[in-house]
Amino acid sequence: MDAEGFATVHPLGDSKHIRILDVVEEAAEMGHRAPIVIRFQDLLRHRVSQINEVFNQAIVEEDYAGSYRGVFPIKVNQLREVVDEIVDAGKEFNYGLEAGSKPELMIALAMHEGNERLLICNGYKDHDYIRLALIGRKLGKQIIIVVEQLSELEDIIRLSAELDVKPLIGFRAKLQTRGEGKWAKSSGDDAKFGLNTAEILIACEKLRRADLEDCLRLVHFHIGSQVPNIITIKNAVIEATRFYCQLAKMGFPIGLLDVGGGLGIDYDGSRSNYESSMNYTMAEYARDVVSSIREICNASGVAAPDIVSESGRAVVAPHSMLVVEVFERINKRESLGKHHHPKTKHKIVSDMEEMLRNQAKLGRLECFHDALQKKEEAFSLFNLGYLDLENRASAEQLFWQICERIASTIKKMGYVPEELHELQKMLADQYVCNFSVFQSLLDHWALKQLFPIAPIHRLNEEPTINATLVDITCDSDGKINSFIDVEDVQDYLQLHPLNNKPYYLGIFLTGAYQDIMGDLHNLFGRVNEAHVFLEDDEPNGFYIEETLNGSRIADVIEGVQYSQSDLCRKMKKQIDAATRKDMIKPREGVRLLDLYEKQMLQKTYLSIERGPARRKKSRK
Ligand SMILES: *Cc1c(COP(=O)(O)O)cnc(C)c1O
């Protein structure tokens, strides 16, 4: 944040910074309004350098004989601009790529440069997947096919003989060390992937029989993403290094140990082993990986392997963020109105009025219980026919007024009892944001993953409203009501009151997985994007190198098998019929059809038009 209360990004971790709002406003002028994903390309490059540098540093410090040869797992963010930038930034480090499916391998084969960088093939493989990988071998690439299932090995042996090329093979070991947190199911007995110990021995035998012992080049494991605890990582590395050493002693040349993904991101900033956090730094991770491997290899008398990591989340999560615009505040009490005076007041209403007046005499919790009980009583009376609409409205208003009065005193309390905490949650407003959780923040809905969220401006004003966020899908799950906190999880955010000017929230660290896992719920589709570079000579210290259009209505409609022209034709037919019946005038018919056709080319998200400022513009 800067002195004027704007959130800023420091892509290189130094003093050079960009105001996020400047980017949002410039992109809007270019026709790309929020919701918008902003990619800080320098930050992406910076992370690629960082992971390579921390490993290289650890290798020097630990006096390690091997080197670091990282790869970027494409599945974490397949977008061309992202992969392009990573390949380019990784040049000086011989940073490679990892693919987990045929389409990803198609990307990787073409984007991968040179014969020094690794290309690692994971995931389930059919014959064509293996053939594609072997094409890479023919081109001299260091492309390693990791055997996840025993059957794959037979296919690799047969197909490489057919294509007359020597494969490079890796074994994925099913470790007993388990990950933790939300993504823990990639190891242990139930894991989908990997060879158990007996299978590894069978695989070795198969290689021997095919006379391909020198093709086993890599031992691989992956215990899951976002591992919050460094101890788990150390244990997994130790177990895998034992596998490595034993295989090396059996006479396989190997040379590479691949520690998979799992390097975390501290989403909540707590530096803890809570699932949204991590209790280690990237440098500590590198040091622990390097030193664990060194110790065991030394003790076993095995030469130190080159170390591969497939860190995806840690490399790409920080580089992008989503900016959404809040356009509406829903407040339960305000929508009920101030005070309704029934013509003939029921006793329960006068009782509640009395409670509102005399609150100070009772404890807060007692007041709350009394109010709850009266509200329930009012509903029963209504259902039995003893309370009219006016008295019910009045009882509801009074209940919320009592609650609000109780809540207003909570701030001054030290310890807040559970029920009163619930009351605060109940009283929180809802801020309606122009975006879809299902498109842009899928892991929040699916896994309750937490992301840091904050306004990108007005940060020097005190936020006075407690609010949860709701999106614009017609789905009651389309909301955000758990937020990061250093301890525990917060039920609401403290935000600023809306003031008839755009109010933007930033959702941060969204560069891993969220870009691609989103779905078409309610046909909202992709959001706009801006790719930003630092540039000293530009007025605000940056320039937008490229913008991408979010989905237009026609795009998403065609995605579910309608044709734009067919729909327009059908509308025309109905409008013509209505005109013939004189339900609408011909001129009006033309206008209506025009509106329909033009909407096809509009973006799917709300186009928020705001009071006077906006009107002035359209008059020009
Ligand atoms: C998903 C995956 C990764 C990436 O994991 P991160 O935790 O995002 O670094 C690496 N390797 C394999 C095999 C994977 O499936």
The ligand as an SDF file (V2000), in Angstrom:
LIG
                    3D

 15 15  0  0  0  0  0  0  0  0999 V2000
    0.2640  -31.3930   -9.9320 C   0  0  0  0  0  0  0  0  0  0  0  0
    1.6000  -31.9400   -9.9940 C   0  0  0  0  0  0  0  0  0  0  0  0
    2.7120  -31.1340   -9.7550 C   0  0  0  0  0  0  0  0  0  0  0  0
    2.6040  -29.6870   -9.3300 C   0  0  0  0  0  0  0  0  0  0  0  0
    2.3900  -29.6030   -7.9700 O   0  0  0  0  0  0  0  0  0  0  0  0
    2.5020  -28.1920   -7.1720 P   0  0  0  0  0  0  0  0  0  0  0  0
    2.1440  -28.5510   -5.8050 O   0  0  0  0  0  0  0  0  0  0  0  0
    1.5590  -27.2560   -7.8410 O   0  0  0  0  0  0  0  0  0  0  0  0
    3.8850  -27.7230   -7.2800 O   0  0  0  0  0  0  0  0  0  0  0  0
    3.9610  -31.6950   -9.8870 C   0  0  0  0  0  0  0  0  0  0  0  0
    4.1100  -33.0000  -10.2420 N   0  0  0  0  0  0  0  0  0  0  0  0
    3.0520  -33.8090  -10.4670 C   0  0  0  0  0  0  0  0  0  0  0  0
    3.2770  -35.2080  -10.8460 C   0  0  0  0  0  0  0  0  0  0  0  0
    1.7720  -33.3060  -10.3540 C   0  0  0  0  0  0  0  0  0  0  0  0
    0.7390  -34.1180  -10.5570 O   0  0  0  0  0  0  0  0  0  0  0  0
  1  2  1  0
  2  3  1  0
  2 14  2  0
  3  4  1  0
  3 10  2  0
  4  5  1  0
  5  6  1  0
  6  7  2  0
  6  8  1  0
  6  9  1  0
 10 11  1  0
 11 12  2  0
 12 13  1  0
 12 14  1  0
 14 15  1  0
M  END
$$$$
